[in-house]
Amino acid sequence: MALREQTPDEVLDTLGRVCPYPLVLTKKKLQNMESGKMLKVLCDAPASATDSIPKYCEKKKLECDLVKVEGQEQWDIYIKKA
């Protein structure tokens, strides 16, 4: 089942924040979460949503699912902590 189809354990709202804050806040939130839990990040900073957060997840071997909110410059990013 895709991450986007699961209920997240936590939601982090970074709307209105510009780079690098969405990534910084995401890292901090993930550090405090237990293994196997899922975080949904609401993000409207294109560089963070499409570049820095997915790259961070890849580097840390975290499952990541990026969903662009239809008709908006906003993304929902689902991250499962390993």
Beta strands, then each sheet from edge to edge (+ up, - down):
strand 1: 10-13
strand 2: 38-43
strand 3: 63-68
strand 4: 75-80
sheet 1: 1+ 2+ 4- 3+
end
